[in-house]
Amino acid sequence: MPAIAIDIAALLPPDARAVVERANAKLKSKTGGGFLFDATHHPHVTLGQHFVDTDRITDVCDRITAVLSRVTPLILRVTGTSGRSTSQLLVVTATPTLQLVHKELMDALAGYEVPGDASAFQMDDIPPRDRDVRWVANFRSDSSYERFAPHITIGIGSKSLMVTPFTFTAGVIAVCHLGPFCTCRDNLARWTL
């Protein structure tokens, strides 16, 4: 069965999205590479990334529904910026509530993960990088539970950006098909908290 690369993502409300889109546009103009946020590239806070069997996406969404049925809108705080390799990030405070939602989603999907490769990503412009495939394949071991570091990727570039700290309420969670740079592309399912 073919795999699909998914992101369980807290989507940003319009005011927070506008801040991120402005920062993203600055990076794009400086680097000539990367991605721009638009109607099909959604800024987000990742709660989990997985390769799952395409034929089991309904079961995956049912498990997510069970977890999210107990979750209220997430109040999230961006405290500053950080750079990882070539990615520029907004750092999000890892509150106990956010950590718990992440943990419960990771626990709920443990039995649904399958091996995946570049063909699992959405590719309507450029193919995913090898590091995108590795990131999703290793998310559980390298970036979850005690290693979970919530953030919003604002783009690709080596120049650090300054963003004034801000707080926002994330009231929509989506399962998105991942694209190159682990961008959230098509919404496969959405929940309003």
Secondary structure by P-SEA (a helix, b strand, c coil): cbbbbbbbcccccaaaaaaaaaaaaaaaaacccccccccccccccccccccccccaaaaaaaaaaaaaccccccccccccccccccbbbbbbbbcaaaaaaaaaaaaaaccccccccccccccccccccaaaaaaaaacccccccccbbbbbbcccccbbbbbcccccccccccccccccccccccccccccc
